[in-house]
Amino acid sequence: MLEADKVMFEIYRDARYTGKYHVVYFTELGEHNKEWEINRALDGEHFYDGFLRNWRKHEAKAIIVDFLRRLNDGAQLTPAQLEEELKEYLPAPAR
């Protein structure tokens, strides 16, 4: 899979201010917000990172939004559970 065919993302928890979980899609950042978003993610507590296939990425993003909602509502979810929900949208592991 070519680099252009993937969307790199990270889910993190804002431990400094709100305690809420957020997602940043690194490969979709523009120059005007790139540095700010990256610094914000670096300041947070890492939860999960990876790549989405560019094909059907909007469906995968909807899954992530719902997962974040559940986390922010207090559900005790794991990165493995997210990966299971996203499995058809993740690129095949490199061999």
Biopython code that builds the backbone (N, CA, C, O; Angstrom):
import numpy as np
from Bio.PDB.StructureBuilder import StructureBuilder

atoms = [
    (1, "MET", "N", (0.844, -1.171, 0.000)),
    (1, "MET", "CA", (0.000, 0.000, 0.000)),
    (1, "MET", "C", (0.893, 1.239, 0.000)),
    (1, "MET", "O", (1.802, 1.349, 0.823)),
    (2, "LEU", "N", (0.643, 2.154, -0.902)),
    (2, "LEU", "CA", (1.418, 3.371, -1.003)),
    (2, "LEU", "C", (1.119, 4.302, 0.159)),
    (2, "LEU", "O", (0.025, 4.276, 0.723)),
    (3, "GLU", "N", (2.101, 5.126, 0.513)),
    (3, "GLU", "CA", (1.927, 6.083, 1.601)),
    (3, "GLU", "C", (0.721, 6.988, 1.368)),
    (3, "GLU", "O", (0.007, 7.326, 2.312)),
    (4, "ALA", "N", (0.489, 7.382, 0.117)),
    (4, "ALA", "CA", (-0.629, 8.267, -0.208)),
    (4, "ALA", "C", (-1.981, 7.583, -0.037)),
    (4, "ALA", "O", (-3.013, 8.254, -0.003)),
    (5, "ASP", "N", (-1.985, 6.280, 0.068)),
    (5, "ASP", "CA", (-3.232, 5.537, 0.217)),
    (5, "ASP", "C", (-3.631, 5.337, 1.678)),
    (5, "ASP", "O", (-4.578, 4.606, 1.969)),
    (6, "LYS", "N", (-2.907, 5.989, 2.600)),
    (6, "LYS", "CA", (-3.171, 5.807, 4.025)),
    (6, "LYS", "C", (-3.326, 7.157, 4.723)),
    (6, "LYS", "O", (-2.779, 8.172, 4.292)),
    (7, "VAL", "N", (-4.081, 7.134, 5.802)),
    (7, "VAL", "CA", (-4.256, 8.302, 6.656)),
    (7, "VAL", "C", (-3.678, 7.953, 8.030)),
    (7, "VAL", "O", (-4.147, 7.026, 8.689)),
    (8, "MET", "N", (-2.665, 8.696, 8.451)),
    (8, "MET", "CA", (-2.034, 8.470, 9.755)),
    (8, "MET", "C", (-2.814, 9.238, 10.824)),
    (8, "MET", "O", (-3.145, 10.410, 10.643)),
    (9, "PHE", "N", (-3.104, 8.556, 11.949)),
    (9, "PHE", "CA", (-3.872, 9.204, 13.004)),
    (9, "PHE", "C", (-3.397, 8.780, 14.383)),
    (9, "PHE", "O", (-2.687, 7.786, 14.540)),
    (10, "GLU", "N", (-3.805, 9.555, 15.375)),
    (10, "GLU", "CA", (-3.538, 9.222, 16.772)),
    (10, "GLU", "C", (-4.739, 9.631, 17.614)),
    (10, "GLU", "O", (-5.358, 10.670, 17.388)),
    (11, "ILE", "N", (-5.047, 8.792, 18.582)),
    (11, "ILE", "CA", (-6.048, 9.114, 19.591)),
    (11, "ILE", "C", (-5.289, 9.328, 20.892)),
    (11, "ILE", "O", (-4.446, 8.518, 21.279)),
    (12, "TYR", "N", (-5.601, 10.424, 21.552)),
    (12, "TYR", "CA", (-4.926, 10.768, 22.793)),
    (12, "TYR", "C", (-5.929, 11.381, 23.768)),
    (12, "TYR", "O", (-7.022, 11.800, 23.388)),
    (13, "ARG", "N", (-5.523, 11.418, 25.030)),
    (13, "ARG", "CA", (-6.348, 12.016, 26.073)),
    (13, "ARG", "C", (-5.694, 13.318, 26.506)),
    (13, "ARG", "O", (-4.501, 13.351, 26.807)),
    (14, "ASP", "N", (-6.468, 14.379, 26.537)),
    (14, "ASP", "CA", (-5.989, 15.677, 26.998)),
    (14, "ASP", "C", (-5.943, 15.638, 28.524)),
    (14, "ASP", "O", (-6.937, 15.924, 29.191)),
    (15, "ALA", "N", (-4.797, 15.288, 29.061)),
    (15, "ALA", "CA", (-4.656, 15.133, 30.503)),
    (15, "ALA", "C", (-4.455, 16.464, 31.210)),
    (15, "ALA", "O", (-4.635, 16.557, 32.425)),
    (16, "ARG", "N", (-4.090, 17.478, 30.469)),
    (16, "ARG", "CA", (-3.768, 18.772, 31.071)),
    (16, "ARG", "C", (-5.009, 19.588, 31.414)),
    (16, "ARG", "O", (-5.053, 20.206, 32.478)),
    (17, "TYR", "N", (-6.008, 19.610, 30.553)),
    (17, "TYR", "CA", (-7.147, 20.509, 30.751)),
    (17, "TYR", "C", (-8.472, 19.783, 30.934)),
    (17, "TYR", "O", (-9.059, 19.822, 32.015)),
    (18, "THR", "N", (-8.942, 19.124, 29.889)),
    (18, "THR", "CA", (-10.306, 18.596, 29.912)),
    (18, "THR", "C", (-10.416, 17.131, 30.295)),
    (18, "THR", "O", (-11.469, 16.701, 30.767)),
    (19, "GLY", "N", (-9.365, 16.357, 30.106)),
    (19, "GLY", "CA", (-9.432, 14.923, 30.346)),
    (19, "GLY", "C", (-10.163, 14.170, 29.248)),
    (19, "GLY", "O", (-10.380, 12.964, 29.366)),
    (20, "LYS", "N", (-10.543, 14.860, 28.187)),
    (20, "LYS", "CA", (-11.287, 14.251, 27.078)),
    (20, "LYS", "C", (-10.342, 13.625, 26.063)),
    (20, "LYS", "O", (-9.182, 14.020, 25.937)),
    (21, "TYR", "N", (-10.865, 12.644, 25.346)),
    (21, "TYR", "CA", (-10.126, 11.981, 24.275)),
    (21, "TYR", "C", (-10.370, 12.714, 22.957)),
    (21, "TYR", "O", (-11.469, 13.204, 22.693)),
    (22, "HIS", "N", (-9.327, 12.778, 22.142)),
    (22, "HIS", "CA", (-9.378, 13.455, 20.846)),
    (22, "HIS", "C", (-8.659, 12.600, 19.808)),
    (22, "HIS", "O", (-7.905, 11.687, 20.144)),
    (23, "VAL", "N", (-8.906, 12.913, 18.554)),
    (23, "VAL", "CA", (-8.189, 12.269, 17.455)),
    (23, "VAL", "C", (-7.581, 13.361, 16.590)),
    (23, "VAL", "O", (-8.161, 14.432, 16.414)),
    (24, "VAL", "N", (-6.416, 13.073, 16.059)),
    (24, "VAL", "CA", (-5.786, 13.958, 15.080)),
    (24, "VAL", "C", (-5.388, 13.093, 13.887)),
    (24, "VAL", "O", (-4.798, 12.024, 14.045)),
    (25, "TYR", "N", (-5.720, 13.575, 12.698)),
    (25, "TYR", "CA", (-5.368, 12.892, 11.454)),
    (25, "TYR", "C", (-4.175, 13.647, 10.868)),
    (25, "TYR", "O", (-4.343, 14.633, 10.150)),
    (26, "PHE", "N", (-2.975, 13.177, 11.182)),
    (26, "PHE", "CA", (-1.746, 13.894, 10.842)),
    (26, "PHE", "C", (-1.603, 14.172, 9.352)),
    (26, "PHE", "O", (-1.208, 15.271, 8.963)),
    (27, "THR", "N", (-1.915, 13.199, 8.524)),
    (27, "THR", "CA", (-1.701, 13.361, 7.086)),
    (27, "THR", "C", (-2.731, 14.279, 6.443)),
    (27, "THR", "O", (-2.639, 14.559, 5.248)),
    (28, "GLU", "N", (-3.707, 14.752, 7.208)),
    (28, "GLU", "CA", (-4.710, 15.663, 6.663)),
    (28, "GLU", "C", (-4.567, 17.085, 7.216)),
    (28, "GLU", "O", (-5.407, 17.944, 6.949)),
    (29, "LEU", "N", (-3.517, 17.326, 7.978)),
    (29, "LEU", "CA", (-3.311, 18.655, 8.546)),
    (29, "LEU", "C", (-2.778, 19.604, 7.493)),
    (29, "LEU", "O", (-1.994, 19.217, 6.625)),
    (30, "GLY", "N", (-3.212, 20.848, 7.579)),
    (30, "GLY", "CA", (-2.698, 21.889, 6.704)),
    (30, "GLY", "C", (-1.590, 22.649, 7.403)),
    (30, "GLY", "O", (-1.381, 22.484, 8.604)),
    (31, "GLU", "N", (-0.892, 23.464, 6.675)),
    (31, "GLU", "CA", (0.203, 24.234, 7.248)),
    (31, "GLU", "C", (-0.268, 25.173, 8.352)),
    (31, "GLU", "O", (0.491, 25.447, 9.282)),
    (32, "HIS", "N", (-1.492, 25.669, 8.274)),
    (32, "HIS", "CA", (-1.985, 26.627, 9.259)),
    (32, "HIS", "C", (-2.247, 26.010, 10.639)),
    (32, "HIS", "O", (-2.243, 26.733, 11.634)),
    (33, "ASN", "N", (-2.474, 24.697, 10.724)),
    (33, "ASN", "CA", (-2.778, 24.085, 12.016)),
    (33, "ASN", "C", (-1.864, 22.920, 12.378)),
    (33, "ASN", "O", (-2.028, 22.314, 13.437)),
    (34, "LYS", "N", (-0.922, 22.604, 11.529)),
    (34, "LYS", "CA", (-0.077, 21.426, 11.711)),
    (34, "LYS", "C", (0.684, 21.450, 13.040)),
    (34, "LYS", "O", (0.571, 20.515, 13.832)),
    (35, "GLU", "N", (1.443, 22.490, 13.286)),
    (35, "GLU", "CA", (2.279, 22.559, 14.487)),
    (35, "GLU", "C", (1.436, 22.516, 15.759)),
    (35, "GLU", "O", (1.769, 21.805, 16.707)),
    (36, "TRP", "N", (0.334, 23.287, 15.776)),
    (36, "TRP", "CA", (-0.520, 23.338, 16.960)),
    (36, "TRP", "C", (-1.125, 21.968, 17.266)),
    (36, "TRP", "O", (-1.104, 21.530, 18.417)),
    (37, "GLU", "N", (-1.658, 21.294, 16.261)),
    (37, "GLU", "CA", (-2.297, 19.985, 16.462)),
    (37, "GLU", "C", (-1.282, 18.926, 16.901)),
    (37, "GLU", "O", (-1.569, 18.110, 17.776)),
    (38, "ILE", "N", (-0.110, 18.943, 16.295)),
    (38, "ILE", "CA", (0.928, 17.973, 16.676)),
    (38, "ILE", "C", (1.361, 18.199, 18.121)),
    (38, "ILE", "O", (1.483, 17.244, 18.887)),
    (39, "ASN", "N", (1.594, 19.451, 18.496)),
    (39, "ASN", "CA", (1.993, 19.754, 19.877)),
    (39, "ASN", "C", (0.914, 19.365, 20.872)),
    (39, "ASN", "O", (1.217, 18.872, 21.958)),
    (40, "ARG", "N", (-0.318, 19.580, 20.515)),
    (40, "ARG", "CA", (-1.438, 19.207, 21.380)),
    (40, "ARG", "C", (-1.477, 17.697, 21.595)),
    (40, "ARG", "O", (-1.687, 17.232, 22.716)),
    (41, "ALA", "N", (-1.275, 16.937, 20.529)),
    (41, "ALA", "CA", (-1.256, 15.476, 20.648)),
    (41, "ALA", "C", (-0.059, 15.009, 21.466)),
    (41, "ALA", "O", (-0.185, 14.089, 22.274)),
    (42, "LEU", "N", (1.095, 15.629, 21.266)),
    (42, "LEU", "CA", (2.290, 15.254, 22.017)),
    (42, "LEU", "C", (2.139, 15.526, 23.510)),
    (42, "LEU", "O", (2.696, 14.798, 24.332)),
    (43, "ASP", "N", (1.390, 16.567, 23.865)),
    (43, "ASP", "CA", (1.149, 16.893, 25.276)),
    (43, "ASP", "C", (0.168, 15.935, 25.929)),
    (43, "ASP", "O", (0.127, 15.835, 27.156)),
    (44, "GLY", "N", (-0.623, 15.227, 25.129)),
    (44, "GLY", "CA", (-1.646, 14.332, 25.666)),
    (44, "GLY", "C", (-1.101, 12.963, 26.013)),
    (44, "GLY", "O", (0.064, 12.654, 25.764)),
    (45, "GLU", "N", (-1.968, 12.150, 26.594)),
    (45, "GLU", "CA", (-1.642, 10.759, 26.915)),
    (45, "GLU", "C", (-2.045, 9.885, 25.731)),
    (45, "GLU", "O", (-3.214, 9.846, 25.346)),
    (46, "HIS", "N", (-1.079, 9.194, 25.166)),
    (46, "HIS", "CA", (-1.309, 8.355, 23.997)),
    (46, "HIS", "C", (-2.304, 7.242, 24.323)),
    (46, "HIS", "O", (-2.220, 6.614, 25.378)),
    (47, "PHE", "N", (-3.243, 7.007, 23.412)),
    (47, "PHE", "CA", (-4.185, 5.897, 23.545)),
    (47, "PHE", "C", (-4.002, 4.897, 22.404)),
    (47, "PHE", "O", (-3.903, 3.694, 22.642)),
    (48, "TYR", "N", (-3.958, 5.397, 21.161)),
    (48, "TYR", "CA", (-3.844, 4.511, 19.997)),
    (48, "TYR", "C", (-3.356, 5.334, 18.813)),
    (48, "TYR", "O", (-3.715, 6.503, 18.666)),
    (49, "ASP", "N", (-2.542, 4.718, 17.977)),
    (49, "ASP", "CA", (-2.163, 5.366, 16.718)),
    (49, "ASP", "C", (-2.062, 4.315, 15.635)),
    (49, "ASP", "O", (-1.884, 3.126, 15.902)),
    (50, "GLY", "N", (-2.178, 4.779, 14.423)),
    (50, "GLY", "CA", (-2.092, 3.856, 13.305)),
    (50, "GLY", "C", (-2.425, 4.536, 11.997)),
    (50, "GLY", "O", (-2.354, 5.758, 11.867)),
    (51, "PHE", "N", (-2.787, 3.719, 11.041)),
    (51, "PHE", "CA", (-3.134, 4.190, 9.704)),
    (51, "PHE", "C", (-4.498, 3.632, 9.322)),
    (51, "PHE", "O", (-4.870, 2.524, 9.708)),
    (52, "LEU", "N", (-5.223, 4.422, 8.562)),
    (52, "LEU", "CA", (-6.471, 3.972, 7.956)),
    (52, "LEU", "C", (-6.262, 3.880, 6.457)),
    (52, "LEU", "O", (-5.516, 4.671, 5.879)),
    (53, "ARG", "N", (-6.909, 2.931, 5.837)),
    (53, "ARG", "CA", (-6.930, 2.923, 4.377)),
    (53, "ARG", "C", (-7.653, 4.177, 3.921)),
    (53, "ARG", "O", (-8.672, 4.552, 4.500)),
    (54, "ASN", "N", (-7.144, 4.817, 2.904)),
    (54, "ASN", "CA", (-7.788, 6.020, 2.386)),
    (54, "ASN", "C", (-9.179, 5.697, 1.826)),
    (54, "ASN", "O", (-10.101, 6.509, 1.906)),
    (55, "TRP", "N", (-9.305, 4.495, 1.259)),
    (55, "TRP", "CA", (-10.572, 4.031, 0.719)),
    (55, "TRP", "C", (-11.537, 3.784, 1.875)),
    (55, "TRP", "O", (-11.211, 3.031, 2.793)),
    (56, "ARG", "N", (-12.702, 4.393, 1.852)),
    (56, "ARG", "CA", (-13.737, 4.269, 2.879)),
    (56, "ARG", "C", (-13.311, 4.869, 4.225)),
    (56, "ARG", "O", (-13.799, 4.461, 5.279)),
    (57, "LYS", "N", (-12.399, 5.836, 4.174)),
    (57, "LYS", "CA", (-11.911, 6.428, 5.418)),
    (57, "LYS", "C", (-13.019, 7.141, 6.185)),
    (57, "LYS", "O", (-12.955, 7.241, 7.410)),
    (58, "HIS", "N", (-14.028, 7.634, 5.487)),
    (58, "HIS", "CA", (-15.117, 8.333, 6.176)),
    (58, "HIS", "C", (-15.903, 7.378, 7.070)),
    (58, "HIS", "O", (-16.380, 7.782, 8.131)),
    (59, "GLU", "N", (-16.043, 6.142, 6.666)),
    (59, "GLU", "CA", (-16.703, 5.140, 7.508)),
    (59, "GLU", "C", (-15.854, 4.854, 8.747)),
    (59, "GLU", "O", (-16.379, 4.729, 9.854)),
    (60, "ALA", "N", (-14.549, 4.752, 8.550)),
    (60, "ALA", "CA", (-13.639, 4.501, 9.671)),
    (60, "ALA", "C", (-13.651, 5.676, 10.643)),
    (60, "ALA", "O", (-13.629, 5.483, 11.858)),
    (61, "LYS", "N", (-13.685, 6.884, 10.109)),
    (61, "LYS", "CA", (-13.722, 8.068, 10.971)),
    (61, "LYS", "C", (-15.006, 8.107, 11.794)),
    (61, "LYS", "O", (-14.984, 8.549, 12.943)),
    (62, "ALA", "N", (-16.112, 7.656, 11.235)),
    (62, "ALA", "CA", (-17.370, 7.598, 11.982)),
    (62, "ALA", "C", (-17.249, 6.617, 13.150)),
    (62, "ALA", "O", (-17.781, 6.871, 14.231)),
    (63, "ILE", "N", (-16.561, 5.513, 12.940)),
    (63, "ILE", "CA", (-16.327, 4.544, 14.016)),
    (63, "ILE", "C", (-15.484, 5.187, 15.109)),
    (63, "ILE", "O", (-15.761, 5.013, 16.295)),
    (64, "ILE", "N", (-14.462, 5.924, 14.712)),
    (64, "ILE", "CA", (-13.591, 6.596, 15.683)),
    (64, "ILE", "C", (-14.375, 7.640, 16.476)),
    (64, "ILE", "O", (-14.225, 7.727, 17.695)),
    (65, "VAL", "N", (-15.200, 8.423, 15.808)),
    (65, "VAL", "CA", (-16.013, 9.433, 16.500)),
    (65, "VAL", "C", (-16.901, 8.766, 17.552)),
    (65, "VAL", "O", (-17.001, 9.253, 18.678)),
    (66, "ASP", "N", (-17.537, 7.668, 17.194)),
    (66, "ASP", "CA", (-18.393, 6.957, 18.147)),
    (66, "ASP", "C", (-17.569, 6.390, 19.297)),
    (66, "ASP", "O", (-18.003, 6.440, 20.448)),
    (67, "PHE", "N", (-16.395, 5.856, 19.003)),
    (67, "PHE", "CA", (-15.519, 5.299, 20.031)),
    (67, "PHE", "C", (-15.102, 6.405, 21.006)),
    (67, "PHE", "O", (-15.116, 6.202, 22.220)),
    (68, "LEU", "N", (-14.732, 7.572, 20.475)),
    (68, "LEU", "CA", (-14.352, 8.707, 21.326)),
    (68, "LEU", "C", (-15.525, 9.150, 22.199)),
    (68, "LEU", "O", (-15.344, 9.471, 23.374)),
    (69, "ARG", "N", (-16.715, 9.166, 21.627)),
    (69, "ARG", "CA", (-17.896, 9.544, 22.404)),
    (69, "ARG", "C", (-18.065, 8.612, 23.593)),
    (69, "ARG", "O", (-18.315, 9.054, 24.715)),
    (70, "ARG", "N", (-17.926, 7.318, 23.334)),
    (70, "ARG", "CA", (-18.079, 6.344, 24.423)),
    (70, "ARG", "C", (-16.985, 6.512, 25.478)),
    (70, "ARG", "O", (-17.266, 6.458, 26.675)),
    (71, "LEU", "N", (-15.733, 6.717, 25.038)),
    (71, "LEU", "CA", (-14.648, 6.955, 25.987)),
    (71, "LEU", "C", (-14.936, 8.196, 26.834)),
    (71, "LEU", "O", (-14.793, 8.171, 28.056)),
    (72, "ASN", "N", (-15.341, 9.271, 26.177)),
    (72, "ASN", "CA", (-15.599, 10.517, 26.882)),
    (72, "ASN", "C", (-16.839, 10.461, 27.764)),
    (72, "ASN", "O", (-17.003, 11.288, 28.661)),
    (73, "ASP", "N", (-17.709, 9.490, 27.513)),
    (73, "ASP", "CA", (-18.869, 9.263, 28.384)),
    (73, "ASP", "C", (-18.534, 8.344, 29.557)),
    (73, "ASP", "O", (-19.396, 8.035, 30.379)),
    (74, "GLY", "N", (-17.263, 7.907, 29.626)),
    (74, "GLY", "CA", (-16.817, 7.114, 30.767)),
    (74, "GLY", "C", (-16.679, 5.629, 30.537)),
    (74, "GLY", "O", (-16.347, 4.897, 31.469)),
    (75, "ALA", "N", (-16.922, 5.156, 29.328)),
    (75, "ALA", "CA", (-16.770, 3.722, 29.051)),
    (75, "ALA", "C", (-15.306, 3.318, 29.206)),
    (75, "ALA", "O", (-14.402, 4.059, 28.821)),
    (76, "GLN", "N", (-15.091, 2.155, 29.766)),
    (76, "GLN", "CA", (-13.738, 1.620, 29.938)),
    (76, "GLN", "C", (-13.399, 0.763, 28.718)),
    (76, "GLN", "O", (-13.632, -0.445, 28.712)),
    (77, "LEU", "N", (-12.854, 1.395, 27.701)),
    (77, "LEU", "CA", (-12.531, 0.725, 26.442)),
    (77, "LEU", "C", (-11.031, 0.625, 26.285)),
    (77, "LEU", "O", (-10.276, 1.395, 26.880)),
    (78, "THR", "N", (-10.605, -0.340, 25.471)),
    (78, "THR", "CA", (-9.174, -0.567, 25.273)),
    (78, "THR", "C", (-8.788, -0.305, 23.815)),
    (78, "THR", "O", (-9.638, -0.314, 22.925)),
    (79, "PRO", "N", (-7.497, -0.073, 23.586)),
    (79, "PRO", "CA", (-7.036, 0.049, 22.209)),
    (79, "PRO", "C", (-7.343, -1.196, 21.369)),
    (79, "PRO", "O", (-7.623, -1.082, 20.176)),
    (80, "ALA", "N", (-7.292, -2.362, 21.974)),
    (80, "ALA", "CA", (-7.600, -3.598, 21.242)),
    (80, "ALA", "C", (-9.054, -3.607, 20.764)),
    (80, "ALA", "O", (-9.346, -4.124, 19.686)),
    (81, "GLN", "N", (-9.954, -3.046, 21.548)),
    (81, "GLN", "CA", (-11.357, -2.976, 21.140)),
    (81, "GLN", "C", (-11.524, -2.037, 19.945)),
    (81, "GLN", "O", (-12.292, -2.323, 19.027)),
    (82, "LEU", "N", (-10.807, -0.924, 19.963)),
    (82, "LEU", "CA", (-10.855, -0.008, 18.822)),
    (82, "LEU", "C", (-10.314, -0.697, 17.580)),
    (82, "LEU", "O", (-10.921, -0.623, 16.512)),
    (83, "GLU", "N", (-9.188, -1.357, 17.715)),
    (83, "GLU", "CA", (-8.588, -2.049, 16.573)),
    (83, "GLU", "C", (-9.546, -3.094, 15.998)),
    (83, "GLU", "O", (-9.621, -3.261, 14.781)),
    (84, "GLU", "N", (-10.259, -3.780, 16.844)),
    (84, "GLU", "CA", (-11.231, -4.771, 16.378)),
    (84, "GLU", "C", (-12.349, -4.092, 15.581)),
    (84, "GLU", "O", (-12.778, -4.608, 14.549)),
    (85, "GLU", "N", (-12.822, -2.931, 16.063)),
    (85, "GLU", "CA", (-13.879, -2.223, 15.355)),
    (85, "GLU", "C", (-13.393, -1.660, 14.018)),
    (85, "GLU", "O", (-14.180, -1.502, 13.084)),
    (86, "LEU", "N", (-12.108, -1.361, 13.929)),
    (86, "LEU", "CA", (-11.542, -0.763, 12.709)),
    (86, "LEU", "C", (-10.895, -1.768, 11.763)),
    (86, "LEU", "O", (-10.391, -1.376, 10.710)),
    (87, "LYS", "N", (-10.896, -3.029, 12.105)),
    (87, "LYS", "CA", (-10.073, -4.012, 11.391)),
    (87, "LYS", "C", (-10.237, -3.994, 9.869)),
    (87, "LYS", "O", (-9.253, -4.197, 9.158)),
    (88, "GLU", "N", (-11.417, -3.764, 9.356)),
    (88, "GLU", "CA", (-11.567, -3.781, 7.893)),
    (88, "GLU", "C", (-11.089, -2.488, 7.250)),
    (88, "GLU", "O", (-11.027, -2.401, 6.024)),
    (89, "TYR", "N", (-10.751, -1.484, 8.047)),
    (89, "TYR", "CA", (-10.282, -0.198, 7.513)),
    (89, "TYR", "C", (-8.784, 0.008, 7.696)),
    (89, "TYR", "O", (-8.229, 1.004, 7.232)),
    (90, "LEU", "N", (-8.131, -0.933, 8.371)),
    (90, "LEU", "CA", (-6.692, -0.831, 8.618)),
    (90, "LEU", "C", (-5.921, -1.524, 7.496)),
    (90, "LEU", "O", (-6.357, -2.560, 6.995)),
    (91, "PRO", "N", (-4.775, -0.959, 7.095)),
    (91, "PRO", "CA", (-3.978, -1.631, 6.077)),
    (91, "PRO", "C", (-3.439, -2.957, 6.602)),
    (91, "PRO", "O", (-3.258, -3.134, 7.807)),
    (92, "ALA", "N", (-3.190, -3.869, 5.696)),
    (92, "ALA", "CA", (-2.613, -5.163, 6.088)),
    (92, "ALA", "C", (-1.212, -4.922, 6.656)),
    (92, "ALA", "O", (-0.485, -4.060, 6.164)),
    (93, "PRO", "N", (-0.834, -5.678, 7.686)),
    (93, "PRO", "CA", (0.509, -5.511, 8.254)),
    (93, "PRO", "C", (1.593, -5.784, 7.211)),
    (93, "PRO", "O", (1.431, -6.639, 6.340)),
    (94, "ALA", "N", (2.695, -5.048, 7.313)),
    (94, "ALA", "CA", (3.825, -5.257, 6.407)),
    (94, "ALA", "C", (4.466, -6.600, 6.711)),
    (94, "ALA", "O", (4.530, -7.036, 7.861)),
    (95, "ARG", "N", (4.928, -7.229, 5.678)),
    (95, "ARG", "CA", (5.579, -8.550, 5.867)),
    (95, "ARG", "C", (7.062, -8.421, 5.821)),
    (95, "ARG", "O", (7.774, -9.416, 5.959)),
]
sb = StructureBuilder()
sb.init_structure("model")
sb.init_model(0)
sb.init_chain("A")
sb.init_seg("    ")
for serial, (resi, resn, name, xyz) in enumerate(atoms, 1):
    if name == "N":
        sb.init_residue(resn, " ", resi, " ")
    sb.init_atom(name, np.array(xyz, "f"), 0.0, 1.0, " ", f" {name:<3s}", serial, name[0])
structure = sb.get_structure()
